[in-house]
Amino acid sequence: MSLFDEPSISRQWVLRRLQKALTTDLAAGAFQRGLGRSCPRADRELLATLAEGAETRATAVREMIVGEGGAPYQSIGLARACSHAGGTLLGPLTFAWRPGMRLLAEHMLQEYDALVAQVRTAPGVSDALTPSAEPLLESARSAHEMLNGR
């Protein structure tokens, strides 16, 4: 028997992974919105789509956390503001932010892939969590493909 076979411990790890995804998506969405304000016109639609995807995932993750009886972290406000400001400053420098966006998309894809795998096998979490997590993985995969297809 492994440590993660204990439902309460397994549930805590799932909630932590959800919190991490929430925090990252909120900051990423703000960064992408900032980039979209000052980037070349050709990239604005892409960045708006990516930001909306990150914000939609964040909303879904927040609902999942609350549904599991957790409380979403409240400390992301300053990080979002700083991410937005940083994105606005970097927007004109496509050569600087595009590689970072690809890495972020790769990270989020891996994060949601691990989340789905963990939710599928974790005892102590709601059975409704898996069908809620799978569309998030598809959204992250779509964002990854958008950035790597360009």
Secondary structure, DSSP 4 states (H G I P E B T S, - for coil): --GGGSHHHHHHHHHHHHHHHHHHHHHHHHHHHHHHHHS-HHHHHHHHHHHHHHHHHHHHHHHHHHHTT----STTHHHHHHHHHHHHHHTT-HHHHHHHHHHHHHHHHHHHHHHHHHHHH-TTS-TTHHHHHHHHHHHHHHHHHHHH--
